[in-house]
């Protein structure tokens, strides 16, 4: 018997830009919108970084890094 477990993902349903990054839908545009929103989205970015898609996680991480860089500048 094969059991398949689906991990619940609450973040992607809560934010359309993070959902777009996780689902590979216009990632660049979603990334730019997330960065423009600033530090308020950082908790959402951190929550979403447990995704299995390495490319999506890289987009999330770079958005997080860019927000930090802009705040420190």
N, CA, C and O atoms as a GROMACS GRO file, in nm:
protein
  292
    1UNK      N    1   0.084  -0.117   0.000
    1UNK     CA    2   0.000   0.000   0.000
    1UNK      C    3   0.089   0.124   0.000
    1UNK      O    4   0.186   0.134   0.075
    2UNK      N    5   0.054   0.217  -0.084
    2UNK     CA    6   0.127   0.342  -0.095
    2UNK      C    7   0.046   0.454  -0.033
    2UNK      O    8  -0.069   0.478  -0.070
    3UNK      N    9   0.106   0.521   0.062
    3UNK     CA   10   0.040   0.634   0.126
    3UNK      C   11   0.103   0.763   0.077
    3UNK      O   12   0.226   0.776   0.073
    4UNK      N   13   0.021   0.855   0.042
    4UNK     CA   14   0.070   0.984  -0.004
    4UNK      C   15   0.015   1.090   0.091
    4UNK      O   16  -0.105   1.099   0.116
    5UNK      N   17   0.106   1.170   0.141
    5UNK     CA   18   0.066   1.277   0.232
    5UNK      C   19   0.084   1.411   0.162
    5UNK      O   20   0.187   1.436   0.100
    6UNK      N   21  -0.014   1.492   0.173
    6UNK     CA   22  -0.005   1.628   0.118
    6UNK      C   23   0.013   1.725   0.233
    6UNK      O   24  -0.069   1.732   0.324
    7UNK      N   25   0.122   1.799   0.227
    7UNK     CA   26   0.146   1.899   0.330
    7UNK      C   27   0.061   2.021   0.298
    7UNK      O   28   0.062   2.070   0.186
    8UNK      N   29  -0.011   2.070   0.396
    8UNK     CA   30  -0.093   2.188   0.370
    8UNK      C   31  -0.006   2.310   0.344
    8UNK      O   32   0.096   2.330   0.410
    9UNK      N   33  -0.047   2.389   0.250
    9UNK     CA   34   0.023   2.513   0.219
    9UNK      C   35  -0.077   2.626   0.233
    9UNK      O   36  -0.166   2.642   0.150
   10UNK      N   37  -0.061   2.704   0.337
   10UNK     CA   38  -0.153   2.812   0.363
   10UNK      C   39  -0.107   2.942   0.299
   10UNK      O   40  -0.188   3.029   0.268
   11UNK      N   41   0.024   2.955   0.278
   11UNK     CA   42   0.079   3.079   0.229
   11UNK      C   43   0.036   3.106   0.086
   11UNK      O   44  -0.004   3.217   0.053
   12UNK      N   45   0.044   3.003  -0.001
   12UNK     CA   46   0.017   3.029  -0.141
   12UNK      C   47  -0.128   3.072  -0.163
   12UNK      O   48  -0.154   3.148  -0.256
   13UNK      N   49  -0.221   3.026  -0.082
   13UNK     CA   50  -0.360   3.066  -0.097
   13UNK      C   51  -0.383   3.206  -0.041
   13UNK      O   52  -0.479   3.273  -0.079
   14UNK      N   53  -0.297   3.250   0.048
   14UNK     CA   54  -0.318   3.378   0.115
   14UNK      C   55  -0.261   3.497   0.036
   14UNK      O   56  -0.305   3.610   0.057
   15UNK      N   57  -0.167   3.473  -0.052
   15UNK     CA   58  -0.103   3.584  -0.123
   15UNK      C   59  -0.086   3.549  -0.270
   15UNK      O   60  -0.017   3.452  -0.303
   16UNK      N   61  -0.147   3.626  -0.358
   16UNK     CA   62  -0.141   3.592  -0.501
   16UNK      C   63   0.000   3.600  -0.561
   16UNK      O   64   0.031   3.526  -0.654
   17UNK      N   65   0.085   3.689  -0.509
   17UNK     CA   66   0.220   3.699  -0.563
   17UNK      C   67   0.305   3.579  -0.522
   17UNK      O   68   0.382   3.528  -0.603
   18UNK      N   69   0.293   3.535  -0.400
   18UNK     CA   70   0.366   3.416  -0.358
   18UNK      C   71   0.311   3.294  -0.430
   18UNK      O   72   0.387   3.205  -0.468
   19UNK      N   73   0.181   3.291  -0.448
   19UNK     CA   74   0.120   3.181  -0.524
   19UNK      C   75   0.177   3.177  -0.665
   19UNK      O   76   0.206   3.069  -0.717
   20UNK      N   77   0.193   3.292  -0.728
   20UNK     CA   78   0.248   3.297  -0.864
   20UNK      C   79   0.391   3.245  -0.867
   20UNK      O   80   0.429   3.173  -0.959
   21UNK      N   81   0.470   3.282  -0.766
   21UNK     CA   82   0.608   3.231  -0.761
   21UNK      C   83   0.612   3.080  -0.742
   21UNK      O   84   0.692   3.011  -0.806
   22UNK      N   85   0.527   3.029  -0.657
   22UNK     CA   86   0.527   2.886  -0.629
   22UNK      C   87   0.475   2.805  -0.748
   22UNK      O   88   0.514   2.689  -0.766
   23UNK      N   89   0.389   2.864  -0.827
   23UNK     CA   90   0.329   2.792  -0.940
   23UNK      C   91   0.393   2.827  -1.074
   23UNK      O   92   0.342   2.785  -1.178
   24UNK      N   93   0.502   2.903  -1.074
   24UNK     CA   94   0.574   2.939  -1.196
   24UNK      C   95   0.487   3.020  -1.292
   24UNK      O   96   0.493   3.000  -1.414
   25UNK      N   97   0.407   3.109  -1.237
   25UNK     CA   98   0.323   3.197  -1.319
   25UNK      C   99   0.377   3.339  -1.314
   25UNK      O  100   0.359   3.410  -1.216
   26UNK      N  101   0.444   3.380  -1.420
   26UNK     CA  102   0.497   3.516  -1.429
   26UNK      C  103   0.580   3.551  -1.306
   26UNK      O  104   0.553   3.650  -1.237
   27UNK      N  105   0.679   3.468  -1.280
   27UNK     CA  106   0.759   3.483  -1.157
   27UNK      C  107   0.825   3.620  -1.145
   27UNK      O  108   0.827   3.678  -1.037
   28UNK      N  109   0.878   3.671  -1.253
   28UNK     CA  110   0.949   3.800  -1.245
   28UNK      C  111   0.855   3.913  -1.200
   28UNK      O  112   0.891   3.993  -1.115
   29UNK      N  113   0.738   3.918  -1.258
   29UNK     CA  114   0.642   4.023  -1.221
   29UNK      C  115   0.598   4.007  -1.076
   29UNK      O  116   0.587   4.106  -1.003
   30UNK      N  117   0.574   3.884  -1.033
   30UNK     CA  118   0.534   3.859  -0.894
   30UNK      C  119   0.648   3.898  -0.800
   30UNK      O  120   0.624   3.955  -0.693
   31UNK      N  121   0.770   3.867  -0.838
   31UNK     CA  122   0.887   3.900  -0.757
   31UNK      C  123   0.896   4.052  -0.739
   31UNK      O  124   0.918   4.100  -0.628
   32UNK      N  125   0.879   4.126  -0.848
   32UNK     CA  126   0.888   4.272  -0.840
   32UNK      C  127   0.779   4.330  -0.751
   32UNK      O  128   0.804   4.423  -0.675
   33UNK      N  129   0.658   4.275  -0.759
   33UNK     CA  130   0.549   4.324  -0.672
   33UNK      C  131   0.579   4.294  -0.525
   33UNK      O  132   0.553   4.378  -0.439
   34UNK      N  133   0.634   4.177  -0.497
   34UNK     CA  134   0.669   4.144  -0.359
   34UNK      C  135   0.775   4.239  -0.305
   34UNK      O  136   0.763   4.288  -0.193
   35UNK      N  137   0.877   4.265  -0.384
   35UNK     CA  138   0.984   4.355  -0.340
   35UNK      C  139   0.929   4.496  -0.316
   35UNK      O  140   0.968   4.562  -0.220
   36UNK      N  141   0.840   4.541  -0.401
   36UNK     CA  142   0.780   4.675  -0.385
   36UNK      C  143   0.700   4.685  -0.255
   36UNK      O  144   0.690   4.793  -0.197
   37UNK      N  145   0.644   4.575  -0.210
   37UNK     CA  146   0.562   4.577  -0.088
   37UNK      C  147   0.648   4.590   0.038
   37UNK      O  148   0.596   4.625   0.144
   38UNK      N  149   0.775   4.562   0.028
   38UNK     CA  150   0.867   4.586   0.138
   38UNK      C  151   0.860   4.488   0.253
   38UNK      O  152   0.813   4.375   0.237
   39UNK      N  153   0.908   4.531   0.369
   39UNK     CA  154   0.924   4.442   0.485
   39UNK      C  155   0.795   4.374   0.533
   39UNK      O  156   0.802   4.271   0.601
   40UNK      N  157   0.682   4.427   0.500
   40UNK     CA  158   0.556   4.367   0.546
   40UNK      C  159   0.538   4.225   0.493
   40UNK      O  160   0.468   4.145   0.556
   41UNK      N  161   0.598   4.193   0.379
   41UNK     CA  162   0.580   4.058   0.322
   41UNK      C  163   0.686   3.959   0.368
   41UNK      O  164   0.678   3.841   0.333
   42UNK      N  165   0.782   4.004   0.443
   42UNK     CA  166   0.891   3.914   0.483
   42UNK      C  167   0.844   3.790   0.559
   42UNK      O  168   0.897   3.682   0.533
   43UNK      N  169   0.750   3.799   0.650
   43UNK     CA  170   0.702   3.676   0.715
   43UNK      C  171   0.639   3.578   0.615
   43UNK      O  172   0.656   3.457   0.628
   44UNK      N  173   0.568   3.630   0.516
   44UNK     CA  174   0.510   3.543   0.414
   44UNK      C  175   0.618   3.476   0.330
   44UNK      O  176   0.607   3.358   0.297
   45UNK      N  177   0.721   3.551   0.297
   45UNK     CA  178   0.832   3.494   0.221
   45UNK      C  179   0.899   3.381   0.299
   45UNK      O  180   0.927   3.274   0.244
   46UNK      N  181   0.924   3.406   0.426
   46UNK     CA  182   0.987   3.302   0.508
   46UNK      C  183   0.900   3.177   0.518
   46UNK      O  184   0.951   3.065   0.509
   47UNK      N  185   0.772   3.196   0.536
   47UNK     CA  186   0.681   3.081   0.545
   47UNK      C  187   0.678   3.000   0.416
   47UNK      O  188   0.667   2.878   0.419
   48UNK      N  189   0.689   3.069   0.304
   48UNK     CA  190   0.680   3.000   0.174
   48UNK      C  191   0.810   2.930   0.135
   48UNK      O  192   0.810   2.848   0.043
   49UNK      N  193   0.919   2.961   0.202
   49UNK     CA  194   1.049   2.905   0.163
   49UNK      C  195   1.064   2.756   0.190
   49UNK      O  196   1.168   2.699   0.158
   50UNK      N  197   0.965   2.692   0.247
   50UNK     CA  198   0.975   2.548   0.267
   50UNK      C  199   0.920   2.469   0.148
   50UNK      O  200   0.898   2.348   0.157
   51UNK      N  201   0.899   2.538   0.037
   51UNK     CA  202   0.849   2.472  -0.085
   51UNK      C  203   0.954   2.375  -0.139
   51UNK      O  204   1.074   2.389  -0.112
   52UNK      N  205   0.909   2.278  -0.213
   52UNK     CA  206   0.999   2.178  -0.272
   52UNK      C  207   1.064   2.226  -0.400
   52UNK      O  208   1.167   2.172  -0.442
   53UNK      N  209   1.007   2.325  -0.463
   53UNK     CA  210   1.057   2.376  -0.590
   53UNK      C  211   1.176   2.468  -0.564
   53UNK      O  212   1.161   2.578  -0.512
   54UNK      N  213   1.295   2.420  -0.599
   54UNK     CA  214   1.418   2.496  -0.572
   54UNK      C  215   1.417   2.631  -0.642
   54UNK      O  216   1.461   2.730  -0.585
   55UNK      N  217   1.369   2.635  -0.765
   55UNK     CA  218   1.364   2.762  -0.837
   55UNK      C  219   1.273   2.862  -0.767
   55UNK      O  220   1.307   2.979  -0.754
   56UNK      N  221   1.157   2.816  -0.721
   56UNK     CA  222   1.064   2.904  -0.650
   56UNK      C  223   1.127   2.956  -0.521
   56UNK      O  224   1.114   3.074  -0.489
   57UNK      N  225   1.195   2.870  -0.450
   57UNK     CA  226   1.260   2.911  -0.325
   57UNK      C  227   1.369   3.014  -0.353
   57UNK      O  228   1.387   3.108  -0.276
   58UNK      N  229   1.441   2.996  -0.464
   58UNK     CA  230   1.542   3.095  -0.500
   58UNK      C  231   1.480   3.231  -0.530
   58UNK      O  232   1.535   3.334  -0.491
   59UNK      N  233   1.366   3.234  -0.599
   59UNK     CA  234   1.295   3.360  -0.623
   59UNK      C  235   1.254   3.423  -0.490
   59UNK      O  236   1.270   3.543  -0.471
   60UNK      N  237   1.201   3.343  -0.399
   60UNK     CA  238   1.158   3.394  -0.269
   60UNK      C  239   1.277   3.449  -0.190
   60UNK      O  240   1.268   3.556  -0.129
   61UNK      N  241   1.387   3.376  -0.192
   61UNK     CA  242   1.506   3.417  -0.118
   61UNK      C  243   1.563   3.548  -0.172
   61UNK      O  244   1.602   3.636  -0.096
   62UNK      N  245   1.567   3.559  -0.305
   62UNK     CA  246   1.622   3.682  -0.361
   62UNK      C  247   1.529   3.801  -0.336
   62UNK      O  248   1.576   3.914  -0.319
   63UNK      N  249   1.400   3.778  -0.332
   63UNK     CA  250   1.307   3.887  -0.296
   63UNK      C  251   1.333   3.930  -0.152
   63UNK      O  252   1.338   4.049  -0.123
   64UNK      N  253   1.349   3.833  -0.064
   64UNK     CA  254   1.380   3.862   0.076
   64UNK      C  255   1.509   3.942   0.087
   64UNK      O  256   1.515   4.043   0.158
   65UNK      N  257   1.613   3.897   0.017
   65UNK     CA  258   1.742   3.966   0.020
   65UNK      C  259   1.731   4.108  -0.034
   65UNK      O  260   1.789   4.201   0.022
   66UNK      N  261   1.657   4.127  -0.143
   66UNK     CA  262   1.643   4.259  -0.202
   66UNK      C  263   1.572   4.354  -0.106
   66UNK      O  264   1.610   4.471  -0.094
   67UNK      N  265   1.470   4.306  -0.038
   67UNK     CA  266   1.398   4.390   0.057
   67UNK      C  267   1.493   4.434   0.169
   67UNK      O  268   1.492   4.551   0.209
   68UNK      N  269   1.573   4.342   0.218
   68UNK     CA  270   1.669   4.376   0.323
   68UNK      C  271   1.768   4.481   0.271
   68UNK      O  272   1.795   4.580   0.338
   69UNK      N  273   1.822   4.457   0.151
   69UNK     CA  274   1.917   4.552   0.094
   69UNK      C  275   1.856   4.692   0.080
   69UNK      O  276   1.923   4.791   0.109
   70UNK      N  277   1.732   4.700   0.036
   70UNK     CA  278   1.667   4.830   0.020
   70UNK      C  279   1.644   4.898   0.155
   70UNK      O  280   1.656   5.020   0.166
   71UNK      N  281   1.613   4.822   0.254
   71UNK     CA  282   1.589   4.880   0.387
   71UNK      C  283   1.718   4.928   0.452
   71UNK      O  284   1.718   5.026   0.527
   72UNK      N  285   1.829   4.860   0.423
   72UNK     CA  286   1.957   4.898   0.481
   72UNK      C  287   2.025   5.012   0.405
   72UNK      O  288   2.116   5.076   0.456
   73UNK      N  289   1.979   5.037   0.285
   73UNK     CA  290   2.042   5.143   0.201
   73UNK      C  291   2.005   5.282   0.250
   73UNK      O  292   2.049   5.381   0.192
   0.00000   0.00000   0.00000
